Amino acid sequence: MAKNITLDSYREIAPRGTVELIYHLARRLKGKSMLHVNSTRFGGGVAEMLHRLIPFFNDLEIDTRWEVMEGTPLFYQTTKCFHNALQGDSQVITPEMFNEYKKVNHKNARRISFDSDIAIIHDPQPAGFIYKKPKKAKWLWRCHIDASRPQRKVWNFLKEYVSGYDGAIFSLPNFAQKIDIPQFLMYPSIDPLSDKNRELTPQEVETLISPYNIPKDKPMILQVSRFDRFKDPVGVIEAYKIVKKYNDCSLVLAGGSATDDPEGAAVLNEVLAYASKDPDIIILNLPPDANLVINALQRAATVVLQKSVKEGFGLTVAEAMWKGKPVIGGAVGGIAVQIIYGVTGFTVNSIEGCAYRIRYLLNNPEVLLDMGQKAKEYTRRNFLITRHLCDYLGLMVHMLNDNQL
């Protein structure tokens, strides 16, 4: 994070009073310590949010650390299956895989220091650390996944660990599960001053995207996401092919991989093969630090998609809306919270529906512009990092038994 970016930098961006509330809550927590644990430092929304949030906690004099667990190929294969199973996909998980999960959790737990007042343990990968919880500490399990209809065998396995936490945080109410611990709601967030979201001049946009040979003489349809089957990149290509029959346009699929996702390379190869015969389809396998490029692509796009068939939250929707773009997204998970149908974008349930809405926006530029303006304001009020900080600080005050707000 740039040294000149402080909380005060957000006063003219966040809703009025938000920064003052952050400072007020932080005063109640001065001198407290906080620990975050997840499974990757780069790639994916969780790591991206932690990179932005943790410096602010430390600036607010809350001693905050971020630990990343290390795994084996079998462990990451197992936790990817957990991820898919929690989102309702049928998975075969062998006793060897369950044992590997336990073994890797125990190995990591021996090397990590858990000395903190409160710990946030993110997603299934490190959930097994619970046996190391200090008696006086408060631990919360943060689930970023759509766990509304999980495969019961996997959920029952994880529930043995999750039930030992002092609480669980979910991104949406319907993701919650029947467990005998308090459950909390917390939307993820974007940072409007990060490289991925800060303002760019038209010249900067042009310079950043020019190496990728994207056609300039036709509208660009864009989806930014990891190469993951739940993001439905093949379905995006099929929707584009329908649109292409009537509206000349290009399609850019921009993504990358995360170190804890072993399926990414296989999905990328499938997408490359499916798109190989159309020169107007551009597939970009970007590195984790390509934030300015993603920013520029979202600003240059005419229509932005997030056609997921399963989704935890899908922050790429808020990113695009912050740049004044209406988004067409799958009617799943947090996408349906970010998109107000017909106001900030459209949710769709099929390839044909996606194509129809793309054509509607391409053919009605005044509607596209109006929806984009409303999308930005809705994002400002609901999905910025300042709101996220308020949520975490308020929850810490609650968990650490300080009711003097």
Summary of the structure (lengths in Angstrom):
residues: 405
radius of gyration: 21.2
end to end distance: 29.1
largest distance: 64.1
contacts: 1361
relative contact order: 0.14
helix: 46%
strand: 15%
